[in-house]
Amino acid sequence: MEPTATIRLPGPLTAVRTIGSRSVGDARPAAGTEPSARQAAASEAQRVEVQSLLTALESAVQEFTALRQKMLKEAEGQLVDLAIHIARKVLMQEIQAQSYQIEPMVREALASVPARQDALVRLNPDDYERCQGMSGDVVLSETVRFVADPSVGRAQCVVETATGRVESSIEAHLGEVASALKGLE
């Protein structure tokens, strides 16, 4: 019977090299000994079993890697949805407290209108009052008219021209952000 040794390693085994001994499955007999047919068959069976286990392990690692990638991709989408949900809650609180600036939203919507084209800006009545100083702006006064419209939500504006309509809302902006973030995945 050959002597055996057990060695516990702190990490994975990356390579094995034996010195002055023969490895398991080595078909060459040790100096002065001839293996029996039974030992040779057992050795071959062990080699086949080890190869089978190695193949199964490689397959398991590939499956684990694919599952990990799938879970990360799903988690990314869920994180984007959660971030948008939180942003929506925060913005809704800002709207309720009326601690937002409507003028930048109106200017952004008007930026999509060709210069010197007549435009009608529809605003929520509360936002209309907050934008009164803006309607006196020299650049806007010649071509832009402001109207209070209760059908328009707070922190939203609708710009109408002869060529079309532009809506600016928190939901639309959040949708654009969500699409951009999901496009990065």
C-alpha positions as CSV (number, residue, x, y, z in Angstrom):
1,M,0.0,0.0,0.0
2,E,1.4,3.4,-1.0
3,P,1.7,6.1,1.7
4,T,-0.8,9.0,1.4
5,A,-0.7,12.6,2.6
6,T,-3.4,15.2,3.2
7,I,-2.6,18.8,2.6
8,R,-5.1,21.6,3.3
9,L,-4.6,24.7,1.2
10,P,-5.9,28.2,1.9
11,G,-7.0,28.8,-1.7
12,P,-7.7,27.0,-4.9
13,L,-5.1,24.6,-6.4
14,T,-3.7,26.0,-9.6
15,A,-1.0,23.5,-10.4
16,V,0.6,20.3,-9.0
17,R,4.1,19.0,-9.5
18,T,5.5,16.0,-7.8
19,I,9.2,15.4,-7.3
20,G,10.6,11.9,-6.9
21,S,7.2,10.2,-7.2
22,R,4.8,9.2,-9.8
23,S,1.4,10.8,-10.1
24,V,-1.9,9.1,-9.9
25,G,-2.8,7.7,-13.3
26,D,0.8,7.5,-14.5
27,A,0.9,4.3,-16.5
28,R,4.7,3.8,-16.0
29,P,5.5,1.5,-13.2
30,A,7.7,2.7,-10.3
31,A,11.3,1.4,-10.5
32,G,11.3,-2.3,-9.9
33,T,7.5,-2.8,-9.7
34,E,4.9,-3.9,-12.2
35,P,1.3,-2.8,-11.6
36,S,-1.3,-5.5,-11.6
37,A,-4.1,-5.3,-14.1
38,R,-6.4,-4.5,-11.2
39,Q,-4.3,-1.5,-10.1
40,A,-4.0,-0.3,-13.7
41,A,-7.8,-0.5,-14.1
42,A,-8.4,1.3,-10.8
43,S,-6.0,4.0,-11.8
44,E,-7.7,4.5,-15.2
45,A,-11.1,4.6,-13.5
46,Q,-9.8,7.3,-11.1
47,R,-8.4,9.3,-14.1
48,V,-11.8,9.0,-15.9
49,E,-13.7,10.1,-12.8
50,V,-11.4,13.0,-12.2
51,Q,-11.8,14.1,-15.8
52,S,-15.6,13.8,-15.5
53,L,-15.6,15.8,-12.3
54,L,-13.4,18.5,-13.9
55,T,-15.8,18.7,-16.9
56,A,-18.8,19.0,-14.5
57,L,-17.0,21.7,-12.5
58,E,-16.2,23.7,-15.7
59,S,-19.8,23.5,-16.7
60,A,-21.0,24.6,-13.3
61,V,-18.7,27.6,-13.4
62,Q,-20.0,28.6,-16.8
63,E,-23.6,28.3,-15.6
64,F,-22.8,30.3,-12.5
65,T,-21.2,33.1,-14.5
66,A,-24.1,33.3,-16.9
67,L,-26.6,33.4,-14.0
68,R,-24.5,36.1,-12.3
69,Q,-24.6,38.2,-15.4
70,K,-28.3,37.8,-15.7
71,M,-28.9,38.8,-12.1
72,L,-26.7,41.8,-12.4
73,K,-28.6,43.0,-15.5
74,E,-31.9,42.6,-13.8
75,A,-30.6,44.4,-10.7
76,E,-29.4,47.3,-12.8
77,G,-32.9,47.7,-14.3
78,Q,-34.5,47.5,-10.9
79,L,-32.0,50.1,-9.5
80,V,-32.8,52.5,-12.3
81,D,-36.6,52.1,-11.7
82,L,-36.0,52.7,-7.9
83,A,-33.9,55.8,-8.6
84,I,-36.6,57.2,-10.9
85,H,-39.3,56.4,-8.3
86,I,-37.3,58.2,-5.6
87,A,-36.7,61.2,-7.8
88,R,-40.4,61.4,-8.6
89,K,-41.3,61.4,-4.9
90,V,-38.7,64.1,-4.2
91,L,-39.9,66.2,-7.1
92,M,-43.6,65.8,-6.1
93,Q,-42.8,67.0,-2.6
94,E,-41.0,70.1,-4.2
95,I,-44.0,70.7,-6.3
96,Q,-46.4,70.5,-3.3
97,A,-44.2,72.9,-1.4
98,Q,-44.0,75.2,-4.5
99,S,-40.2,75.3,-4.1
100,Y,-39.4,74.9,-7.8
101,Q,-38.5,77.3,-10.6
102,I,-41.0,77.3,-13.5
103,E,-39.1,79.9,-15.6
104,P,-36.3,77.5,-16.6
105,M,-38.8,74.9,-17.7
106,V,-40.6,77.5,-19.8
107,R,-37.4,78.7,-21.3
108,E,-36.4,75.1,-22.2
109,A,-39.7,74.5,-23.9
110,L,-39.5,77.8,-25.8
111,A,-36.0,76.9,-26.9
112,S,-37.5,74.3,-29.3
113,V,-39.7,77.0,-30.9
114,P,-38.1,78.7,-34.0
115,A,-37.2,82.4,-33.3
116,R,-39.8,85.0,-34.0
117,Q,-42.6,82.5,-34.2
118,D,-45.8,83.3,-32.3
119,A,-46.2,81.0,-29.3
120,L,-48.8,80.5,-26.7
121,V,-47.6,79.3,-23.3
122,R,-50.2,77.5,-21.2
123,L,-49.4,77.3,-17.5
124,N,-51.1,76.2,-14.3
125,P,-52.7,79.3,-12.8
126,D,-50.3,79.1,-9.8
127,D,-47.3,78.9,-12.2
128,Y,-48.8,81.6,-14.4
129,E,-48.7,84.1,-11.5
130,R,-45.1,83.1,-10.8
131,C,-44.1,83.7,-14.4
132,Q,-45.6,87.2,-14.8
133,G,-42.1,88.8,-14.6
134,M,-41.0,86.5,-17.4
135,S,-43.8,87.6,-19.8
136,G,-42.3,91.2,-19.7
137,D,-38.9,89.9,-20.9
138,V,-38.0,91.9,-24.1
139,V,-37.0,88.8,-26.0
140,L,-40.2,87.0,-25.3
141,S,-42.8,89.8,-25.3
142,E,-42.9,90.2,-29.1
143,T,-43.8,86.7,-30.0
144,V,-44.9,84.8,-26.8
145,R,-48.2,85.1,-24.9
146,F,-48.8,83.5,-21.5
147,V,-52.2,82.0,-20.5
148,A,-53.4,80.5,-17.2
149,D,-54.9,77.1,-17.9
150,P,-56.2,74.9,-15.0
151,S,-55.9,71.8,-17.2
152,V,-52.1,72.1,-17.1
153,G,-50.5,70.6,-13.9
154,R,-48.2,72.5,-11.7
155,A,-44.5,72.5,-12.8
156,Q,-45.7,71.9,-16.3
157,C,-46.1,74.0,-19.4
158,V,-47.5,73.6,-22.9
159,V,-46.2,75.7,-25.7
160,E,-48.4,75.9,-28.8
161,T,-47.3,77.3,-32.2
162,A,-48.7,77.2,-35.7
163,T,-46.3,74.3,-36.4
164,G,-46.9,72.1,-33.3
165,R,-47.1,71.7,-29.6
166,V,-44.3,71.2,-27.0
167,E,-45.1,69.8,-23.5
168,S,-42.7,70.1,-20.7
169,S,-43.4,68.1,-17.6
170,I,-41.6,66.4,-14.7
171,E,-42.9,63.0,-15.9
172,A,-41.6,63.6,-19.4
173,H,-38.1,64.6,-18.1
174,L,-38.1,61.6,-15.7
175,G,-39.0,59.3,-18.7
176,E,-36.1,60.7,-20.7
177,V,-33.7,60.2,-17.8
178,A,-34.9,56.6,-17.3
179,S,-34.5,55.8,-21.0
180,A,-31.0,57.3,-21.0
181,L,-30.0,55.2,-17.9
182,K,-31.5,52.0,-19.3
183,G,-29.7,52.6,-22.6
184,L,-26.4,52.4,-20.7
185,E,-27.1,48.9,-19.6
